[in-house]
């Protein structure tokens, strides 16, 4: 496959998924929207991935490219039926692009448990994951209203929509499984993330979160590979 990846900060890339994509011979082009790079034509791409970022979906005055990005996602998913994967901000952007609503939520920062819904447990995208599984969380906004015809695949006590499906080939998650060894240190260098981390976990929060991720890194890698394989299976109908 040839994928298009939209990034909102250099540190928020596909992470562990890059290794899996490379091993399987898939290629991708990256657009760094925060750096002013322009959105290309979707022609020639077989899937769209949208990563996380320190901005919020409603900050269009500060980040005017968000307006075009939402329209771009809508074209890809709704008009073209392209396979889609959204992580964190990319999860929220999918909802907004398709008519849902996103707003401030209870901050979730740390390694937190995610619960599959009945729909998620029966579907393809999260197949093979435990009914209750740990994942890295680092967000303070959430989907308040899902788009029409969307399905909630996973949830948590503080965030109702942890994973979402729209149509047969658009999927997104609020949490992170793409964790690498340096993810926490790298993200803690982003001022917005560092401030939220220290507020949630106190002084030394970065070290606490890094230790928590190190304890779970093998689980994260196993689950990220499973979700990656599952996502590829959902694209088979259009390849």
Secondary structure, DSSP 8 states (H G I E B T S, - for coil): -EEEEEESSTT-S-THHHHHHHHTT-EEEEEEGGGT-----STT-SEEEE---SS-TT-TTT-THHHHHHHHHHIIIIIS--EEEEETHHHHHHHHHTT-EEEEEEEEEEEEEEEE-HHHHHSSTTTTS-SEEEEEEEEEEEEEE--TTEEEEEEETTEEEEEEEETTTEEEESSB----TTHHHHHHTSHHHHHHHHHHH-TTHHHHHHHHHHHHHHHHHHHHHHHHHHHHHHHGGG-
